[in-house]
Amino acid sequence: MESRTFVFVKTDSRGKTKKSDRKLIRSQCMHGKNYRIGVRPVGASPPGSKDAGAAASQERARIPFRQQAIVQRPPSTSSNREEDRPEELYRNIAQLHLPENPHPSLTDTSNDQTRLHLLRFMVSASQFVYPSDLSIDFNLGKSNAFKWILEDSLYIHFILFFSSALNNAFGRPMGAFDKNTYHHFGLTITTLNQKLARSELEDSTIAVVSSLVVVSAMLTDYIAARAHFVGLQQIVRLRGGLESFRHNLPLYIKLLRVDLAYTLHTGQPPLFIDANSGPPTDSLAESVAIAPCVECDVQLPPVIKTFLDDDRVASVFVDLQRLSCNLNHRHRLQGLDLKLAICSVQHRLLMLDGNTEGHMAETLRLAMLVFLTTTFEMPEKTGQRYPFLTRRFQESCCALIARAAASEVWNDLLLWLLAVGGMALLGPDEAWLRREWRKVMPAGEEWPLVRRRLKRFLWIDALHDKIGRDLFHVYAQDDGDEAVKLPRTGAWWLSGWGMCPLEF
């Protein structure tokens, strides 16, 4: 450890030092204070040298933590550069309604490394909730999560578990936790059980249980997910049913989304959703997410307009077209507007189960549910997702293909159905999908033209362009030998919608 020496200087009657002593004072008290971000000290290793990594770590250690946070701030998701100015960022943070004193667990059970991990997660959470290309505003000032982190011991333990598990998901085999993750998971479950034993059923408790359902499903631990879901159902019933959460619209919507995922996976009727559980009509009427898009004239594709006999399904399809159009043209949308629009769509689709008019209507209903899964997908390295929805979608598509006439307009619809199914559910190696893809795809057709055909239906550029292009290139290499396994199209995207615990 570097030895320190003390130097004493004299002052006059007014407390001032001599000019000759001021240089000595500066030499003792200015160590590291003149460090400038982005300026390499004289004699430092260049970025490409072997010592650059170690030097960078040492330099970061010398920077005050407040400056480190600024250096490591992720690229902004905002398309409005005014919102990135420091005064705007501080104003947004000032909107948070935080308690004066944090909960003791935040200080008693967390070391410096844990606090740093938590801070970094919170700084990058706005990008985690929505992909940056979607141009969605995530209003920190209206989030209850930050208040809960500081005053609710259960929530802080869950946040630490969630963020640690997320790090493990990208660096280890799915479901393989490190010691730190297991530690925070144990504290989460212990604290949750203590709260439930005391019948403490606050919104923060429901938020944690619903998030545990999602995280368990993300880690493909479906037994745990079902156990958490059964517990969630009982808690919601004790609170008075789903309608008792309308005062907290983000939590209300989260419960709807979890119920949707449960239904698509198991095929069981929704446990929370019924004819009266849709999003508030007054809030939905003000939503700009499904307002007519000024850049394009949204119309039903000719094949749907001609052969679809169910106006209810057509209405939902048009709303999804408008939502896709607004997102593709980078309209600045509030996160709540997007959630209200998607919840309205999912509610109407679920209420139409078993009540559609004609096979075309049922196929489109299932296809739109498949499309919705791409707005809240989780990273998953193995296993088939939503087995019930996958089976129903495949049966309906194959029946429609058998009835469809060989024409360009039908081929465009079939191509879109196959692309959405391949991206969201099946992957490229499904035999029937490979076989039907070759029938509707002319030899030598390039991706830009294929993308133009797909965008006639439902397509969100920020979510679907990359994985759709990867799927196309994989199928372009398919020589028709179904015994040959095709490579997967890479990791499934991660939007975090319905998953991030800071959404509430």
N, C-alpha and C positions, 0 to 999 in steps of 0.2 A: 504494500500500500504506500502511496506517495506520502513522504513526510511533509508536514506543513510547519512554517515558521511564522511567528507573530512579529509584527513591526509596529512600533509606537511612534507617533508623530505629535508634535506640539501644535496647539492652537492658540490664537490670540484671545483677547477679552471678548470678542464678538463670535467666537467659535470657529473662525476661519483658519485654514492652514496656509503655510507659506507656499508660494508658487513652486519653489524648488522641491517640495515634498509631494506635489500632486502627481507627478509622473510615477513616483514610487507607489502611491496609493492605487493608481490605475493598474500598475503591473501586478498588484496583489489581488484586486477584486474583479478584474475583467476577464478572468479565464473563461473562454467559451462564449462570452457575451457578444463578440463580434462575428460569430458564425453566421454566414448567409446561406439560405437554402438555395441549392442549385449551383453554388460556386465551389469548385474543388480547391482546397488549400494547396499552396505551393508545395511541390514535392509529393503530392498524393498520387496514388496509382491511377493510370487511365482506366476508363470503364472496361476495356477488354482484357486487362492484365489479370494474372492469377491472383493477385492480392486484392483485386477490386471488391470481391464479395466481403472479405473480412474487413476491409477498410470501410465499406459502406455500413456494415453492422456497427462498427465502432463510432462512425460519425452519427448514425441514428441515435445511438445511446447518449451522445452528448447534446442532442437537440432537446429542448424542453418538450414535454409530452404534448402540450397544446399545439406546438408547431408540427410534431410528428403526425397528429391527426389531420392537419391540413395537407401535409405532403402525401399522405396515403389515402386522401379522399377519392372515392371512385369517380369515373367520368360521369358527368351529370346526365340524367335522363331527360332534362328539360329541353324543349325546343325554343323556349323563350329565354334568351340569355339574361334578361333583366332579373329573372328569378335566381340566378346563380351568383348575383352580387352579394358580398358579405352582409350588407345591411338587410337584404331580403332573407338570407338564411337565418340571421339572428332574430329577425321578426317572426319567422315561422317557429323557431324554437321557443320564443317568448309566449307563443300561443298555448303552449302546453300547460295544463293545470296540474302542477306537481305539488305533493305535500311538502311542508317545510322540513320535516325530518324523515329520512328514509327508514324503512323497516330495519330492526336490528339484524335480521339475517343477512342483509346486504353487506353489513360491515363485519359481523361476527364470524360468518362462515366462508367468507371469500378472501382469498389472498390477492396480491397485486396482479398476478398472472391471470386470475379469473376475472378481475375487474377489467383488465385490458382486453381480454377475449370478448367480454360482454359489450364493451364500448365499440370495438371494431365491428361486431355483428350489428349493433344498432345503427352505426354510421352507414353500413352498406345495405341495410334492410330495405330501403326504398327501391333499390334496384332489384332486390330479390322478389318483392311482391309482384312486380310487373316487368316483362322484358322492356328494355329501354326503347326499342323501336316502336312500341305501342303508344308512346306519348301520353301516358296516364299520370294524372296528378295523385300522389299519395299524400294526403293532408295529415301531417303529424299532429297538428293542433287539435284534431278531432279524434285522435286515437286514445282509447282508454288504457292501452297496453303499457305506456310509459308510466302512468300513474300506478298501475298494478305492480309493475316491476319494483317500484320503490316502497310500496306499502303492503304488499301481499307476499308472504313467505312462499306460498305454493307457486305463485306465478314466477318468481325469480328463479326458483329451482327448476321449473319446467323450461324457462328460456335458456338456462345454462345447459340443460340436457338436450334441448332441441338443436341449439347452435353447435354443440359438440357432436351430436349424432349426424348432423348435416356434413360436418367436416369429415367424419368417418365414412359417410356414404360415398364421397368422391375419392377417398384415398385407400379404401379397404374393400374386401368382398362385402356384398350387401348384407347388412345385419351384423357385421363384425365390429363390436364396440371396443374402444380402449378403456383403460381404468377410469379415466376422468369421466367418460360418458356414463359408465355403470354407476359411478358414485352419485352423479346428479340424478340419474334415473331412480336410484334407490331413495334419495331424499324426496324426489317428486312423489313417488308412490306412497311413502310413509306419511308425508304431510297431507296428501290427498285423503288417505284413509282417516287421518285424525280429524280433518274437516268434516268428512261425511259422517263420522261417528258423533260429531257435535251438531249435525244437521245444518251446517253452514253451507248454504246453497246459493252463494252470491254469483253474480254474472262472471266473475273471474274464475270461479270453480268450474262453471259450465264451459267456459272458454278452454280451460285446460283439458277437460275430459274430451271435448269434441276434437281438440288438436291431437290428443293421444290416439284417437281413432284413426286420424289421417296419417300420423307418423307410423303407426303400426302397419297400416296398409302400404305405405311407401316402402317399408322394410320387408314387405311380403310376409309379415307375421299375421296371417289372417285370423288365427285363433285368438290372439290378443286383441286384434281389431274388433272382432265380434264381441268379446267380453266387455271392452270399453263401450261399444255401441249399446249393448244391453243396459249397462250402467247409466249411460247417457239418457236412454229412453226413460228409465225410472226417475232420474233427476228432473227431466223436463216435465214428467207427469206430476211430480211432487210440487213443482213450481206453478202448476196450473195450466200446463199445455203450452204449445208453441206460441199461441197468441199472447202469452204473458211476457214475451220478449220483444214485442214491437217497439218498446221504448228505446231499445238498443238495436237499431236497424242492422249494423254490421254483424252483430252476434246472431240476430234472427236469420240473416242471409246465410251465415256460416252453417247454421243448423240445417237449412234447406239444402245446401250443397253436400253436406255429409250424408243426408238422407238420399239424395240423388245417387251418390257414389255407391251407397249400400244397395239400392234397388238395381242399379246396372250390373253390379257384381253378382248378386244372389238371385235376382228375378222375383224377390218377394215384394209385396205391395209396400209403398212408402209408409214409414211409421209416424212421421210428423205431418207430411203433406196431405191435404185434403182439398175439397172444393173451396174452402174458406181461407186457405193458408197462402194465397198468392201475395206478391209484394203489394204495398199500399198503392192504390190507384192514383191518389193525389200526387205522390212522389213520382210515380211512373209517368204521369202525364207531363211532368216538367223535365223528364230525362231527355237530354239531347243525343244520347247514344243511339236511339232508334228513330231520330227525327230524319226527315228526307234529306238526302245528301245533295248539296248544291252542285257538286262537281260531276255527278252522273245521274242519269235518269234510270232509277231502279225499276226493272220490270221482270216478270216471271220469264224464264227461258221458254222458247216456243214449245218444246216437248212437254214441259210441265203445264203450260197454259192449255195445251190441246187435250191432254189425257188425264189431268188431275180433276176429280169430281168433288173434292172436299175443300170448301172455301176456308174452313178453319185451319187446315194444314197449309193452304196457300198463304193465309195471313201471317202465320208464324214464319214461313220461309221468307216472305218479303221483309219482315222485321229483322231477320238475321242478315239478309242482304244489305239492309241499311246500316246495320251495326258494322258489318265488314267494310262497307264503303267508307264510313266515317273514320274507322281505324286506319284504313289504307291511305287515306288522304291526310293523315296526321292531324286530325282535328283534336284539339286539346280537350280531353275528357276527364272529368272527375272520377275517381275510383268508385264512388258510390253510384254514379250514373251507370257505369259499366255493369256493376253488380246487379242493379235493379233490372236492367235490360235482360241480362242473361237469366236471372231468376224468373222473370216473366215468361221467357221462352220455355225454360225447363218445366215450369208449372203447367203451362198449357199442353206441352207434349206429354207429360205424365198423365194428365187428366184425360187425354185422348186414347190411352192404352185400351185396346179392345173395342174401340168405338169409332174407328176410322171407316170411311166409305171407299172401298176399293183397294186393290192390291198396291197400286201406285202410291196412294196416300199412306199406307202403312210402311212401305219401303222408305219413303221420304221422311216419315216421322222417326224411324229408327236411324236413318242416315244423319238427321239433325242432332239426335242424341249422341251419336258417335262424334259428330263435329264438336259438340259441346265439351266432350271429354278432352279435347285438345286445348281448351282454355283453362284447365286446372290439372295438367298432367304432372306426374311425379317421376323422378328418375328410377328406372327399374331395369336391372341388368338381366334378369331371368324371369321365366314364367309368363303365362298368358294373362292379360288383364281383362277384367270384366267378362268372365266366361259366359254368363247368361246373355249379355248383349251381343257378344261375338257370335254365339250360336244362332240367335234370332236374326241378326243382320245377314249372316251367310245364307240362311234358308230363304229369306225374303229376296235377297239379291239374285240368287240362282233361279228362283221362280220367275222374277221379272225378266231376267236374261232369256229364259226359255220362251217367254211370250213376246219379247221385243222384236220388232221388224228390223231388218238390216238396212239402216239408213244413217246418214251423217248426224242428224239431230239425236237419234237414239244412242249412237256411239259416244257422243259427247257426254250424255247423262251417265251412261255405263262407265265411261272412263273416270268421271268424277266420283262415282260410288266406289270404284275399285281403289282409287287413289286415297280417298278418305279412310276406307277400311284398312288399307295397307299401312298408312301412316299411324293411325290411332290405335288399331287393335291387333292386326295380324302379323305385321312385318312382311318382308318380301318373299319369304320361303313357303308361303301357303300354296299348295299345288293348284287348287281351283282358281285362285286369284292370278297366278302366273299364266294359266291356260287362257283365261278370259281376257287378260291384258293383251296378249298377243293378237287376239281377234279384233280388238278395237283400236290398236295402235298401228298405223301405216308404217311400213318399213322406211327407215331413213328420216323419220320426222324428228326435228330438233326440239330441245327443251323450251325455247321461247314460244314456239307455236303451241306446244302441249300446255304450257302455263296459261296461254291466252284462252284455250278451250276450257281449262279448269275454272278460270276466273268468271266464266259466264254463270256459274252457280254460286257456291259459297267458298270464299278463300280469303284468309287474313295473311297478308304478305309477311308480317313480322313473325308469325308462328309457323307458316306452312311452306315458305319458299325454299328454305334450306333442306328440310327433311323431304319435301316433295321432289326437289332436284336430285337428291341422293337416291331416292326410290326409283326415279326415272332412269338414272344411269345404271343402277343395278339391273333393272329389267332390260336395258339396252344390250347388256352382255349375256342375256339368257338365250341359249341356243336351242331351247325346247326340251332338253334332257332333264326331266324332273327328278332323276336320281342324283343330280348334282346340286349340292347345297349352295344357296346364294348367300353372300355376305350380308350381315345386318347393316342397316343404314346409319349406324352410329348411335350415340346416346340419345335417348328421348329428351326433348327439350324440357326445360324447367321454367314454368311461369310463376309458380308459387301461389297462384290465385287459389284462394280457399285453403291454403296450407300455412302461410306465414302467420305466426302468432302475434304479429304487430298490427294486424288488420282491424282489430276489434275497436 
